[in-house]
Amino acid sequence: MTPTTDLLPALAQKVGTPFWIYDAELLRKRIADIQYITSTPGVHARFAMKSCPATKVLKEMHAAGIGIDAVSGNEVLRALAAGYPGGQEPAQVCLTCDVFRDNALDVVLKHNVLPNIGSPGQIQDLAKAGYKGGISIRLNPGFGHGHVNACDTGGPSSKHGIWFEDFTKIAEQAKAAGFPIYMLHAHIGSGPQFDELVENLTRLAEEYAELVPQLPDLRAVSLGGGIPHNYRDPSAKVPLDRLKDLFANCHALLCKAAGREIRLEIEPGRYYVAPTCDLVARVTDIKETQNNEKGSGVKFAMVDAGFVDLVRPAMYGSFHRITVIPQDGADRPLEPIVVAGPLCESGDVFTRDDQELLQPRQLPSPQAGDLLVLHDAGAYGYAMSSNYNSIGKAPQLWLEKDGTVEMISRRETLEDLLKAECSEAV
Ligand code: LLP
C-alpha cells in the first residue's frame, strides 16, 4: 500500500507503534486478479491461508467464492469460524499437512474437510481413526522453485509429497483403506521467476495427465500456489493473461486425458496479500558503530519493530521496501542506513537483501521520532510473527476504502503471553 503521510502518524498516536495496516481495497483488487485468471469454467481458486489467516481476510475470500487451503487443524477451524462450510462435494476447505498433529485428525473427522496427504503413514492414521471419505494426494513432481531453498517445495531436497514413481503404491494403499482419490495436488514452491513458474506448472500438468486416466474417482487437480510478487518494484505486474491461458490449457489437457470434467485448482497465498499490508514502526534512535570488518562504520536507525514482527528479512534475507516518514515533514538527504530492531540478536535488521547481515540502504536520513514503513508485509508477515523476547504481537489495523480504520487484533499483553502457563500434575 502507499503510506498516507497524514494518516499513519495519527494512527501511530492512537494505537502506538509498531502496528500493521491492511488496505482493504487493494486486497479486493488482488482477489479480482485471481478471479480473472480462474474465470475459465472448470478452473477454481483457493487461498493458502497460512500466508495471512486474519478472520477479516478470510471473510473477504469467502465472500468472493474462493476456497481455502489450510495447513493445521486450527487453520481449518479458523476458516469454518469465518463462514466456510466443511464437507467434500466439492471441498471448500482442504487440509494440506505433512503430519496430523494436535487436533488435525479430529477436525478432519468432525468436519469432513478433504485431507491432502503427503505420506503413506497419513493414510494409516486416517484408517485407524475410522475416517470415511475421499482423500487428496500431494505429489512431489521431482522439481520445484523457491526464492530460497526452504521455500522450494519440490524435488529431492524437499520433504513434501509422494514421488510420482511411488504413486501406484500409494493409490493401492488408499484403495485398500477404502479412500477414493478425489484430488491430486502439488505445490512446487514460492519462487520469484514468472517464466520458471509457467514452465514448471506446464510440466506438472503434463505429469498429472499421465495419472488421471487411472483414477475413476478423481474430481480435481491442484497446481498449488507460487504466483510471485515483486517486492522491489511496486509497479511491476504479473502477466495475468498468460496465467489465465496457462490454467485454461492445463484444464483442457487434464479433461482430455481423463475423458471427462476434471476441476483445475490453484491456491496462491502471497499474490493475494503481500502488498496489502505494511508494518509501521517508530525510529527510536540513530547511532553509529566504529569500524566494521570492512573498515567503515555503519549508521543504524533503531526502530521499535523487530523480527518478532516481520521475520522474512532475518529468516530468508528477504528484501522489503522501506519508506521513512519524517516527523517534521522535511525533505532529507539520502544516506546509507541499516535499520535494526529491539531484539537480542544482531540478525534483527530489516535492510537485508540476501544472506549478508549488514547491508546499508540509501534512505532519507531518518531521525528519532520518524515513522518507518516496511512495505509488502501482508504475506507471511503477521502470520509468522512470534513472542520471542516476551514481546506481544503488534495490533492489526484495517483501512477501508472510505478512510475508516478498524482495529482487527489488539496489541498482545503480558497476560496473553502467560495464558497457557500452568502448574498441573501430569
Ligand atoms: N500451497 C501450499 C501447500 C503451500 O505450502 C503454500 C506455501 C502455498 C500453497 C502458497 O504459496 P504462495 O502462493 O504464497 O507462494 N514463509 C515463506 C513462504 C512459505 C510458503 C509456504 N507454503 C515466505 O515468507 O516467503
Residues whose N, C-alpha, C, O or C-beta is under 5 A from the ligand:
A	BS01	LLP	A48 S51 T96 C151 H187 G189 S190 G224 G225 G226 I227 E267 P268 G269 R270 Y271 R312 A379 Y380
